[in-house]
């Protein structure tokens, strides 16, 4: 009798339950992306933002409007980039190919640290919400945090259709509670009586506005994390831009509604600026419950924010690990679980440890938030610079979506991020502790990069597949003699200075063969000669002539040479020479 092979029960369950990236499990739509964006961001509209009202309703309202415009322009710009280059590494991928390997590494790490710290702040805040309702939990805060991390990470590891349905329930619940609050409380809003009048329009002048301006980001921060989901959803070039833009428009409406309703309810200004949960008053008036019970209405949205940010930093850490910029083991899954288990566990362990530091050190909440926003603004600025550069130099790359604001929108967004960085660095009453912590983290990352990561890094498969057309377009658009460097624009010189390895390669007169591009990526350069000859076999495709931008000489262009796609060996050679 032949032996019967018995599959272990645990492995069978893992195969059935754990498939976060499996395309055969769930057919993703723009609604899924919209719901994920809501779960990531919406918690920030439930708490913490109200502290900025200490600057006055008008002053803080201006900050909220500026942040809304900046995030809208950033979202539109990044949606255009995703429709062209759906890379799951977030700001790291775009910065690495346009600003250089070192800058790209810093951008990726800063973005991951930003999300890890946001999770820490949200978990501690959730613990305080539950303690408000059940005071006995104050002795077991660490247990509450552990349960929150376990449930959030468990949902991500299960993945598949179950995760996306669970995420949709969280999103609809969070939006539903917000709608009940805004619509139900609308009849009780009295701005004239509760908003403080002229005495509370501006409090403390420009100095106060600069101090509290960063807090307005709570309404929208995290919307950019949807760009890290390119490996999670089907057809990310279409699905992510649609869902991300719809989510941003939804957040603009909900944010404005929450702001107006909250300052219009009693007791109003200035008491609302010091509330732990500013929406409690509305729920107390609507349902007649106690303030401690009303705190439970904010729990679903806060938990949803935690789970969404965990997924975001896990994707970034996994992308960095795939390029060997972080320990390569962090990108691995565990047995039949396709989710980046070690990236999720590693990031969550670090965030969990920070919870103890945040809880027991008075005033650390503000420092963590300032460091988060400083790293966020640096990442946003790098994405705007990358967008402007690619918009000008890579016009031939196909885009499924075009930002209606284009380059001016990215410039406006970048101005707001620089303004926010100035407010964090120079106007916080923390004795520059936030800046010191941020610089210490950057110094540690720099030391790690130049001692270890610089000599181990490589191009991941995602980078070869998605970002190779950018390298092609940059090399084809770049001048091919040192003398031509005089005619470069400011943005070109900036990119060349940040990326010396690209500067070294750009002066080699080369032409990329169609077969090279097709072997490296499925994307094609529309509108170019390569795209026109796409139907010809590789050996029959004529080489495209390179134009030499040498104004000082009228000599004929030397015959072009063929160049292959960049490999890991090229990367190491360029690093050693620079």
C-alpha positions in Angstrom: 0.0 0.0 0.0 1.6 3.3 -1.1 2.4 5.8 1.7 0.1 8.7 2.0 1.7 12.2 2.3 0.1 14.2 5.1 0.5 17.9 5.0 1.0 19.4 8.5 -2.1 21.3 9.6 -0.1 24.4 10.5 1.4 24.7 7.0 -2.1 24.1 5.5 -3.6 26.9 7.5 -0.8 29.3 6.6 -1.2 28.5 2.9 -4.9 29.2 3.1 -4.8 32.3 5.3 -1.5 34.0 4.5 -1.4 35.5 1.0 -1.0 39.2 1.3 0.4 39.6 -2.2 -1.4 36.8 -4.0 -3.2 38.2 -7.0 -5.5 35.1 -7.2 -6.9 35.8 -3.8 -8.4 39.2 -4.2 -9.0 41.4 -7.2 -8.1 44.9 -6.0 -10.0 47.9 -7.2 -9.7 51.7 -6.7 -12.1 51.3 -3.8 -9.6 49.1 -1.9 -6.9 51.8 -2.4 -9.4 54.5 -1.3 -10.3 52.5 1.8 -6.7 51.9 2.7 -5.9 55.6 2.4 -8.8 56.3 4.7 -7.7 53.9 7.3 -4.1 55.3 7.2 -5.0 58.9 7.5 -8.5 59.3 9.1 -7.3 58.7 12.7 -5.4 62.0 12.6 -8.7 63.8 12.2 -9.9 62.3 15.5 -7.2 63.5 17.8 -4.0 65.7 18.3 -4.8 68.2 15.6 -6.8 70.4 18.0 -3.7 71.5 19.9 -2.9 73.8 17.1 -6.0 75.9 17.9 -3.8 77.5 20.6 -2.6 79.8 17.8 -6.1 81.0 17.2 -8.9 79.8 14.9 -7.9 82.0 12.0 -4.1 81.4 12.3 -4.6 77.7 12.6 -7.2 77.7 9.8 -4.6 79.2 7.5 -2.2 76.4 8.4 -4.8 73.8 7.7 -5.6 75.3 4.3 -1.9 75.5 3.4 -1.4 71.8 4.4 -4.4 70.8 2.4 -3.2 72.5 -0.7 0.3 71.1 -0.3 -0.9 67.5 0.2 -3.3 67.8 -2.7 -0.5 69.0 -5.0 1.8 66.3 -3.7 -0.9 63.6 -4.2 -1.5 64.7 -7.8 2.2 64.7 -8.6 2.8 61.3 -7.0 -0.3 59.9 -8.7 1.3 60.9 -12.0 4.6 59.3 -11.1 2.8 56.1 -10.0 0.9 55.9 -13.3 4.4 55.9 -14.9 6.6 54.2 -12.4 4.7 52.1 -9.9 7.5 51.4 -7.4 6.7 50.0 -4.0 9.7 51.6 -2.2 8.1 55.0 -1.8 10.3 58.1 -1.9 13.4 55.9 -1.8 13.1 54.6 -5.4 12.6 58.0 -7.1 15.3 59.6 -5.0 17.8 56.8 -5.7 17.6 57.1 -9.5 17.5 60.9 -9.6 19.4 62.2 -6.6 21.8 59.3 -6.0 22.3 56.2 -4.0 23.2 57.8 -0.7 20.3 60.3 -0.8 17.9 57.5 -1.9 19.0 55.5 1.1 18.4 58.4 3.5 15.0 59.1 2.0 13.9 55.5 2.4 15.1 55.2 6.0 13.6 58.6 6.9 10.2 57.6 5.5 10.3 54.3 7.3 11.3 55.9 10.6 8.5 58.5 10.1 5.9 55.8 9.9 7.4 53.8 12.8 7.2 56.9 15.0 3.7 57.7 13.9 2.6 54.2 14.9 4.2 54.7 18.3 2.3 58.0 18.8 -0.9 56.4 17.7 -0.5 53.3 19.9 0.2 55.4 23.0 -2.8 57.6 22.2 -5.0 54.5 21.8 -3.9 53.3 25.2 -4.8 56.6 26.7 -8.3 56.5 25.1 -8.9 53.0 26.6 -7.6 54.2 30.0 -10.1 57.0 29.9 -12.9 54.5 29.8 -11.3 51.8 32.0 -8.9 53.5 34.5 -7.6 50.1 35.7 -5.8 49.6 32.4 -3.4 52.4 33.4 -1.3 49.7 35.2 -1.2 47.5 32.2 -0.4 49.9 29.4 2.3 47.7 28.0 -0.2 44.9 27.7 -2.6 47.1 25.8 0.2 48.1 23.4 1.2 44.5 22.9 -2.4 43.4 22.1 -2.8 46.3 19.6 0.4 45.3 17.8 -0.5 41.7 17.8 -3.9 42.2 16.3 -2.7 44.8 13.7 0.2 42.6 12.6 -1.9 39.5 12.6 -4.4 41.1 10.2 -1.5 41.9 7.8 -0.1 38.4 8.0 -3.4 36.8 7.2 -3.8 39.1 4.2 -5.7 38.3 1.1 -9.4 38.9 0.7 -9.9 38.7 4.5 -7.5 41.6 5.1 -9.0 43.8 2.4 -12.5 43.2 3.6 -11.5 43.9 7.2 -9.8 47.1 6.0 -12.9 48.2 4.1 -15.0 47.7 7.3 -12.5 49.8 9.3 -12.6 52.6 6.6 -16.4 52.6 6.3 -16.8 52.5 10.1 -14.3 55.4 10.6 -16.0 57.5 7.9 -19.4 56.6 9.2 -18.6 57.8 12.8 -17.2 61.0 11.4 -20.3 61.6 9.3 -22.5 61.0 12.3 -20.4 63.5 14.3 -20.5 66.2 11.7 -24.1 65.8 10.5 -25.6 65.1 13.9 -23.7 68.1 15.5 -24.3 70.5 12.7 -27.5 71.8 14.3 -25.7 72.6 17.5 -22.8 74.5 15.9 -22.7 78.2 16.8 -19.5 79.8 15.6 -20.3 83.2 16.9 -20.7 82.0 20.5 -18.1 79.2 20.6 -15.4 80.0 18.1 -14.0 82.7 20.4 -14.8 85.7 18.3 -12.1 88.2 17.4 -10.2 87.7 20.6 -9.4 84.1 19.5 -8.9 84.6 15.8 -5.1 85.2 16.2 -3.3 84.3 19.4 0.3 85.0 19.8 0.8 86.4 16.3 3.2 85.0 13.7 5.4 83.3 16.3 2.5 81.2 17.5 1.4 80.4 14.0 4.9 79.1 13.2 5.0 77.0 16.3 1.7 75.3 15.8 1.7 75.1 12.0 3.1 71.5 11.8 0.1 70.1 13.8 -2.2 70.8 10.8 -0.5 67.9 9.0 -2.5 65.5 11.2 -5.5 66.0 8.9 -3.7 64.5 5.9 -0.4 62.8 6.8 -0.1 59.3 5.4 -1.8 59.8 2.1 1.5 59.5 0.4 1.9 56.0 1.8 -0.5 54.6 -0.8 2.4 54.8 -3.3 4.1 52.0 -1.4 1.3 49.6 -2.3 2.3 49.1 -5.9 3.2 45.4 -5.3 0.0 44.8 -3.3 -2.7 45.7 -5.9 -3.6 44.9 -9.4 -2.8 47.3 -12.2 -1.2 49.9 -9.9 -0.7 52.4 -12.7 -4.5 52.9 -12.8 -5.8 51.6 -9.5 -3.5 53.7 -7.2 -3.9 57.1 -8.8 -7.7 56.8 -8.9 -8.0 55.6 -5.3 -5.4 58.0 -4.0 -7.0 61.1 -5.6 -10.5 60.0 -4.4 -9.1 59.5 -0.9 -7.4 62.9 -0.9 -10.6 64.7 -2.0 -12.6 62.8 0.7 -10.1 63.8 3.4 -10.3 67.5 2.3 -14.1 67.4 2.9 -13.9 65.5 6.2 -11.1 67.6 7.5 -12.8 70.9 6.8 -16.1 69.6 8.3 -14.4 68.3 11.5 -12.5 71.6 11.9 -15.6 73.8 11.6 -17.9 71.6 13.7 -15.4 71.1 16.5 -14.7 74.8 17.0 -18.4 75.6 16.8 -19.6 73.2 19.6 -19.6 74.2 23.2 -17.5 74.8 25.2 -15.6 76.0 22.2 -12.4 78.1 22.3 -10.1 78.0 24.1 -11.0 74.9 26.0 -11.2 72.7 22.9 -7.5 73.2 22.2 -6.5 71.2 25.3 -9.0 68.3 24.9 -7.4 64.8 24.5 -10.2 63.8 22.2 -11.9 66.9 20.7 -14.8 65.0 19.2 -16.0 63.8 22.6 -18.2 66.8 23.2 -20.2 66.1 20.0 -20.8 62.5 21.0 -21.9 63.5 24.5 -24.4 66.0 23.1 -25.7 63.5 20.5 -26.0 60.3 22.6 -26.1 61.6 26.2 -23.2 59.3 27.2 -20.3 60.2 29.5 -17.1 61.7 28.2 -15.2 58.5 29.0 -17.7 56.4 27.0 -17.6 58.8 24.1 -13.9 58.1 23.8 -14.7 54.7 22.4 -16.0 56.2 19.2 -12.4 57.2 18.3 -11.0 53.7 18.8 -11.7 52.2 15.4 -10.1 55.0 13.4 -7.1 55.1 15.7 -6.5 51.4 15.3 -7.0 51.6 11.6 -4.3 54.3 11.4 -1.9 52.0 13.3 -2.5 49.0 11.0 -2.2 51.1 7.8 1.1 52.7 8.8 2.5 49.3 9.8 1.8 48.0 6.3 3.5 51.1 4.8 6.7 50.9 6.7 6.9 47.1 6.2 6.8 47.7 2.4 9.5 50.3 2.6 11.8 48.2 4.8 11.2 45.2 2.5 12.2 47.3 -0.6 15.4 48.6 1.1 16.2 45.0 2.2 15.7 43.7 -1.4 18.4 46.2 -2.5 20.6 45.1 0.4 20.6 48.5 1.9 19.2 46.9 5.1 19.8 43.3 6.2 18.6 41.1 3.4 16.7 38.9 5.7 14.1 41.6 6.4 12.6 41.1 3.0 11.9 37.4 3.5 8.6 35.8 4.2 8.1 33.0 6.6 7.3 29.6 5.1 4.0 29.9 3.2 3.3 33.5 4.3 3.9 35.9 1.4 3.8 39.0 3.6 7.2 40.5 4.6 7.0 38.9 8.1 10.4 40.0 9.2 9.9 43.6 8.0 6.6 43.8 9.9 8.0 42.2 13.0 11.3 44.2 13.0 9.5 47.6 12.5 6.8 46.8 15.0 9.4 45.7 17.6 11.2 49.0 17.3 7.9 50.9 17.5 6.8 48.9 20.5 10.1 49.8 22.3 9.6 53.5 21.5 6.2 53.3 23.2 7.9 52.8 26.6 10.2 55.7 26.0 7.3 57.9 24.9 5.1 56.9 27.8 7.6 57.4 30.6 9.4 60.5 29.4 7.4 63.7 29.7 7.2 65.8 26.7 8.6 63.2 24.3 5.3 63.2 22.3 6.1 66.6 20.8 9.6 65.7 20.0 8.6 62.4 18.2 6.0 64.3 16.2 8.4 67.0 15.2 11.0 64.5 14.1 8.3 62.6 12.1 7.2 65.8 10.4 10.8 66.9 9.7 11.6 63.5 8.0 8.2 63.7 6.2 8.9 67.1 4.8 12.4 66.1 3.6 10.8 63.1 1.9 8.1 65.2 0.3 10.6 67.7 -0.9 12.7 65.0 -2.5 9.6 63.6 -4.3 8.8 67.1 -5.6 12.3 67.6 -6.9 12.2 64.1 -8.5 8.8 64.9 -10.1 10.0 68.2 -11.5 13.2 66.6 -13.0 11.3 63.6 -14.5 8.6 65.9 -15.8 11.2 68.0 -17.7 13.6 65.3 -18.8 11.4 62.1 -19.3 8.5 63.4 -21.3 8.6 60.4 -23.5 7.7 58.0 -20.7 4.0 57.0 -20.9 1.7 58.3 -18.2 -1.8 57.2 -17.5 -2.5 60.3 -15.4 -1.3 63.9 -15.6 -1.4 66.3 -12.7 -3.6 69.3 -13.6 -1.2 71.5 -11.7 2.0 70.1 -13.2 5.3 71.6 -12.2 3.8 74.7 -10.5 1.8 72.5 -8.2 5.0 70.6 -7.2 6.7 73.9 -6.5 3.8 75.2 -4.4 3.9 71.9 -2.4 7.7 72.2 -2.0 7.4 75.7 -0.6 5.0 74.6 2.1 7.3 71.7 3.1 10.3 74.1 3.4 8.1 76.5 5.4 7.1 73.6 7.7 10.7 72.5 8.2 11.6 76.1 9.2 8.8 76.1 11.7 10.0 72.8 13.2 13.7 73.8 13.3 13.4 77.4 14.6 10.0 77.9 16.4 9.5 75.0 18.7 9.9 75.4 22.5 12.0 72.3 22.8 15.5 73.8 23.0 16.2 72.3 19.5 15.8 68.8 20.9 13.8 67.7 17.8 16.6 68.9 15.5 19.3 67.3 17.6 17.4 63.9 17.5 16.8 64.2 13.8 20.5 65.0 13.1 21.6 62.2 15.3 19.5 59.7 13.4 20.8 61.0 10.1 24.4 60.8 11.3 23.8 57.2 12.4 22.3 56.3 9.0 25.2 58.0 7.2 27.7 56.1 9.2 25.9 52.8 8.5 25.6 53.6 4.8 29.3 54.4 4.3 30.6 51.6 6.5 28.2 48.8 5.4 25.4 49.4 3.0 27.4 51.3 0.4 29.5 48.2 -0.5 26.6 45.7 -0.3 23.8 47.5 -2.1 22.4 46.2 -5.4 19.5 46.8 -7.8 16.5 44.9 -6.7 14.2 43.2 -9.2 11.6 45.9 -8.8 14.1 48.6 -9.6 15.2 46.8 -12.7 11.7 46.2 -13.8 10.2 49.6 -12.9 12.9 52.2 -12.7 15.1 51.2 -15.6 13.3 53.4 -18.1 14.2 56.4 -16.0 17.9 55.6 -16.2 17.4 55.1 -20.0 15.7 58.5 -20.4 18.2 60.3 -18.2 21.2 58.9 -20.1 19.6 59.6 -23.5 18.7 63.1 -22.5 22.1 63.9 -20.9 24.8 65.7 -22.8 27.7 63.5 -23.9 30.7 65.7 -23.5 32.1 67.6 -20.6 31.9 70.9 -22.4 28.1 70.4 -22.9 27.8 70.6 -19.1 27.9 74.3 -19.4 24.5 74.3 -21.1 22.8 72.2 -18.5 19.8 73.6 -16.5 20.0 74.1 -12.8 17.9 71.0 -12.1 20.2 68.9 -14.3 23.4 70.1 -12.5 21.7 69.5 -9.2 20.9 65.9 -10.1 24.4 65.3 -11.5 26.0 66.7 -8.3 23.9 64.4 -6.1 24.6 61.4 -8.3 28.2 61.2 -9.3 27.9 57.7 -10.7 25.3 58.9 -13.1 27.6 61.9 -14.0 30.3 59.3 -14.8 28.1 57.3 -17.1 26.4 60.2 -18.9 29.5 61.2 -20.9 29.7 57.9 -22.7 28.1 58.3 -26.2 25.7 55.4 -26.2 22.4 54.2 -27.6 20.1 51.8 -26.0 18.9 49.0 -28.2 15.2 48.0 -28.1 16.1 44.5 -27.1 17.9 45.8 -24.0 14.9 47.8 -22.9 12.5 45.0 -23.5 14.6 42.6 -21.6 14.8 44.9 -18.6 11.2 46.2 -18.4 7.9 45.9 -20.0 7.5 49.7 -20.2 8.3 51.5 -23.5 9.3 55.0 -24.2 6.2 56.3 -26.1 6.8 58.8 -28.8 10.5 57.8 -29.3 12.2 55.9 -32.1 12.4 52.9 -29.9 8.7 52.8 -29.5 8.2 53.1 -33.3 10.5 50.1 -34.0 8.9 48.0 -31.3 7.4 45.6 -33.8 10.8 44.8 -35.4 12.9 41.9 -34.1 15.9 43.0 -31.9 18.5 42.2 -34.5 16.7 44.1 -37.2 16.0 47.2 -35.1 18.1 50.1 -36.3 20.2 51.9 -33.7 19.0 55.4 -32.8 21.5 58.1 -33.3 22.6 60.2 -30.4 22.6 63.9 -30.6 25.7 65.6 -29.2 24.8 68.9 -27.5 28.2 70.5 -28.2 27.7 74.1 -29.3 31.4 74.8 -29.6 32.0 72.2 -32.3 30.2 71.3 -35.5 32.0 68.0 -36.0 30.0 64.9 -36.8 28.7 62.7 -34.0 30.9 59.6 -33.5 29.1 56.3 -34.1 27.0 55.3 -31.1 27.8 52.2 -29.0 25.4 49.7 -27.5 24.9 49.7 -23.8 23.3 47.1 -21.6 21.1 47.6 -18.6 22.9 48.5 -15.3 23.9 45.5 -13.3 25.1 44.9 -9.7 28.7 44.9 -11.0 28.1 48.4 -12.6 26.8 49.7 -9.3 29.8 48.5 -7.3 32.3 49.8 -9.8 30.7 53.2 -9.9 30.6 53.4 -6.1 34.3 52.5 -5.8 35.3 55.1 -8.4 33.3 57.8 -6.8 
